[in-house]
Amino acid sequence: MLVYGKNVLKELDQKKIKKIYISTKEIIPYLKENNLKYTIVPKASLDKMVKGNHQGIVIDTYDYEYYQLEDIDSDFVLVLDHLEDPHNFGAIIRTCECAGIKNIIIPKDRSVLVNDTVVHVSAGATQYVKVIMTSNIVNALNYLKDKGYFVYVASMEGLDYRKVDYSDKKVLVIGNEGKGISKIVKDNSDVIIKIPMMGKINSLNASVSAAILIYGMVK
């Protein structure tokens, strides 16, 4: 997997780096200080390797290794119900890391995966948050319920999130950008919550909604 950018380079686990390509010399002192080998190439070569703003740095890394449900190690778990936009996913991972949430569950099919855009937008936060892949979200939710978690899903017909008394062990489910929460996931939730809309537009970007609810639920 090719990832890029200065922040990503500095947050990556160096053991996962295969090669580093640079077109800027200003990063060389950092590379030498950390004993990282690099190859200097023309900027045009980096432009062909990735589509985003690489800042003169492209890193060839091993693909992301997903975790299992058994690896969950915190009392607040985020579940993404078939999110599709890598920019939303990257921003959500970054928010989770900042809020101290260590575990995110995504479905195996019809969902955005951890790719170069996700890593870049997360500013390297994928290094500190465990992304868990499951073949069935409902089964994952039931697994967590058996472990004492309460499941809260974000949907427009729910309760004002500011007026809910949250469990110590909790799961927040954020839905697809267009379709929202799937019915089967909603049917298997404990509480439905919403962010009150006060303007004429009745919905927020998925990553913005996630950030508001995460910080509203964090104790």
C-alpha positions as CSV (number, residue, x, y, z in Angstrom):
1,M,0.0,0.0,0.0
2,L,1.3,3.4,-0.9
3,V,0.7,6.1,1.7
4,Y,1.9,9.7,1.7
5,G,2.5,12.9,3.6
6,K,4.8,14.1,6.4
7,N,2.5,13.4,9.3
8,V,1.8,9.9,8.1
9,L,5.5,9.2,7.8
10,K,6.2,10.3,11.3
11,E,3.3,8.3,12.8
12,L,3.9,5.0,10.9
13,D,5.3,2.0,12.6
14,Q,8.8,1.9,11.0
15,K,8.7,-1.9,10.9
16,K,5.8,-1.7,8.4
17,I,7.7,0.5,6.0
18,K,9.1,-1.2,2.9
19,K,10.4,1.8,0.9
20,I,10.4,5.6,1.1
21,Y,10.4,7.8,-2.0
22,I,11.0,11.6,-1.6
23,S,11.3,14.6,-3.9
24,T,12.0,17.1,-1.1
25,K,15.3,17.4,0.8
26,E,13.8,19.0,3.9
27,I,12.7,15.6,5.3
28,I,16.2,14.0,4.9
29,P,17.4,15.0,8.4
30,Y,14.5,13.2,9.9
31,L,15.1,10.1,7.8
32,K,18.7,10.0,8.7
33,E,18.0,10.6,12.4
34,N,15.7,7.6,12.3
35,N,17.9,5.4,10.2
36,L,15.3,5.2,7.4
37,K,16.5,4.4,3.9
38,Y,15.1,6.5,1.1
39,T,15.2,7.1,-2.6
40,I,15.2,10.6,-4.2
41,V,12.9,10.7,-7.3
42,P,11.4,13.6,-9.4
43,K,8.2,15.1,-8.1
44,A,6.5,13.9,-11.3
45,S,7.2,10.3,-10.3
46,L,5.4,10.8,-7.0
47,D,2.5,12.5,-8.8
48,K,2.1,9.3,-10.8
49,M,2.3,7.0,-7.7
50,V,-0.5,8.7,-5.7
51,K,-3.4,11.1,-6.4
52,G,-3.4,13.1,-3.1
53,N,-1.1,15.9,-1.8
54,H,2.0,13.8,-1.1
55,Q,4.1,16.7,0.2
56,G,7.1,15.2,-1.6
57,I,6.9,11.9,0.4
58,V,5.5,8.6,-0.6
59,I,5.9,5.5,1.6
60,D,5.4,1.9,0.4
61,T,4.1,0.0,3.4
62,Y,2.6,-3.4,4.1
63,D,-1.2,-3.5,3.8
64,Y,-3.2,-2.8,7.0
65,E,-3.7,-5.8,9.2
66,Y,-7.2,-5.9,10.6
67,Y,-8.0,-7.0,14.1
68,Q,-10.6,-9.4,15.5
69,L,-13.5,-8.9,18.0
70,E,-11.4,-10.6,20.6
71,D,-8.9,-7.7,20.3
72,I,-11.3,-5.1,21.7
73,D,-9.8,-3.5,24.7
74,S,-11.9,-0.4,25.6
75,D,-15.3,0.4,27.0
76,F,-16.3,2.6,24.0
77,V,-16.5,0.9,20.6
78,L,-17.5,2.6,17.3
79,V,-19.2,0.7,14.6
80,L,-19.5,1.9,11.0
81,D,-22.5,0.5,9.2
82,H,-21.3,0.3,5.6
83,L,-19.6,3.7,5.4
84,E,-18.3,4.3,1.9
85,D,-16.3,7.6,1.8
86,P,-12.6,7.2,2.7
87,H,-12.4,10.8,3.7
88,N,-15.1,10.3,6.2
89,F,-13.5,7.1,7.5
90,G,-10.1,8.8,7.9
91,A,-11.6,11.8,9.7
92,I,-13.5,9.4,12.0
93,I,-10.4,7.5,12.9
94,R,-8.6,10.7,13.7
95,T,-11.5,11.8,16.0
96,C,-11.5,8.4,17.7
97,E,-7.8,8.6,18.4
98,C,-8.1,12.1,19.8
99,A,-11.1,11.0,22.0
100,G,-9.3,8.0,23.3
101,I,-11.4,5.4,21.4
102,K,-9.3,2.5,20.5
103,N,-11.6,0.2,18.5
104,I,-13.6,0.6,15.3
105,I,-15.6,-2.2,13.7
106,I,-16.4,-2.2,10.0
107,P,-18.1,-4.9,7.8
108,K,-16.1,-6.9,5.4
109,D,-18.4,-6.2,2.4
110,R,-19.8,-3.0,0.9
111,S,-17.6,-0.8,3.1
112,V,-14.7,1.5,2.8
113,L,-11.4,-0.2,3.8
114,V,-8.2,1.2,5.2
115,N,-6.5,2.5,2.1
116,D,-4.0,5.3,1.3
117,T,-6.6,8.1,1.5
118,V,-7.9,6.8,4.8
119,V,-4.4,6.7,6.3
120,H,-3.6,10.2,4.9
121,V,-6.8,11.9,6.2
122,S,-6.4,10.2,9.6
123,A,-2.9,11.9,9.8
124,G,-1.5,8.5,10.8
125,A,-4.0,7.8,13.5
126,T,-4.5,4.3,12.0
127,Q,-1.4,3.4,13.8
128,Y,-3.1,3.9,17.2
129,V,-6.7,2.7,16.5
130,K,-7.6,-0.9,16.0
131,V,-9.9,-1.4,13.0
132,I,-11.8,-4.7,13.3
133,M,-13.3,-6.3,10.3
134,T,-16.4,-8.5,10.7
135,S,-18.5,-10.5,8.3
136,N,-21.7,-9.6,10.1
137,I,-22.4,-6.4,12.0
138,V,-25.4,-7.8,13.9
139,N,-23.4,-10.7,15.2
140,A,-20.7,-8.3,16.3
141,L,-23.2,-6.2,18.2
142,N,-24.6,-9.3,19.9
143,Y,-21.1,-10.4,20.8
144,L,-20.6,-7.0,22.5
145,K,-24.0,-7.1,24.2
146,D,-23.0,-10.4,25.7
147,K,-19.9,-8.6,27.1
148,G,-22.1,-6.0,28.8
149,Y,-22.1,-3.2,26.2
150,F,-25.2,-1.1,25.4
151,V,-25.7,-0.3,21.7
152,Y,-26.6,3.3,20.6
153,V,-27.3,4.0,17.0
154,A,-27.5,7.4,15.3
155,S,-30.7,8.0,13.5
156,M,-33.0,11.0,12.9
157,E,-36.0,9.5,14.8
158,G,-34.0,9.0,18.0
159,L,-33.7,10.7,21.3
160,D,-31.7,13.9,21.7
161,Y,-28.2,12.6,22.4
162,R,-27.7,15.3,25.1
163,K,-30.5,13.9,27.2
164,V,-29.4,10.3,27.3
165,D,-27.7,8.7,30.3
166,Y,-25.0,6.5,28.7
167,S,-23.8,3.2,30.0
168,D,-20.2,2.8,31.1
169,K,-19.7,0.2,28.3
170,K,-21.1,1.5,25.1
171,V,-21.2,1.0,21.3
172,L,-22.0,3.9,18.9
173,V,-23.1,3.0,15.4
174,I,-22.8,5.5,12.6
175,G,-24.6,4.7,9.3
176,N,-24.0,4.9,5.6
177,E,-23.6,8.4,4.2
178,G,-26.8,8.1,2.1
179,K,-28.9,5.3,3.5
180,G,-28.1,5.8,7.2
181,I,-28.5,2.8,9.6
182,S,-29.7,-0.4,8.1
183,K,-33.0,-1.7,9.6
184,I,-31.6,-4.9,10.9
185,V,-28.9,-3.0,12.8
186,K,-31.5,-0.5,14.2
187,D,-33.7,-3.4,15.3
188,N,-30.7,-4.9,17.3
189,S,-29.9,-1.6,19.0
190,D,-30.7,-0.7,22.6
191,V,-31.2,3.1,22.2
192,I,-31.6,5.3,19.1
193,I,-30.1,8.8,19.4
194,K,-30.0,11.9,17.2
195,I,-28.4,15.3,16.9
196,P,-31.1,17.9,16.8
197,M,-31.2,19.9,13.6
198,M,-32.0,23.6,13.9
199,G,-31.5,24.8,10.4
200,K,-33.2,24.0,7.0
201,I,-30.8,21.2,6.2
202,N,-31.7,18.1,8.1
203,S,-28.4,16.1,8.1
204,L,-24.7,16.4,8.8
205,N,-21.7,14.8,7.2
206,A,-21.0,11.4,8.7
207,S,-17.6,12.3,10.2
208,V,-19.1,15.5,11.7
209,S,-22.0,13.5,13.2
210,A,-19.6,11.0,14.6
211,A,-17.4,13.6,16.2
212,I,-20.3,15.4,17.9
213,L,-21.7,12.1,19.3
214,I,-18.4,10.7,20.3
215,Y,-17.5,13.7,22.4
216,G,-21.1,13.9,23.7
217,M,-20.8,10.3,24.9
218,V,-17.3,10.3,26.2
219,K,-17.1,10.6,30.0
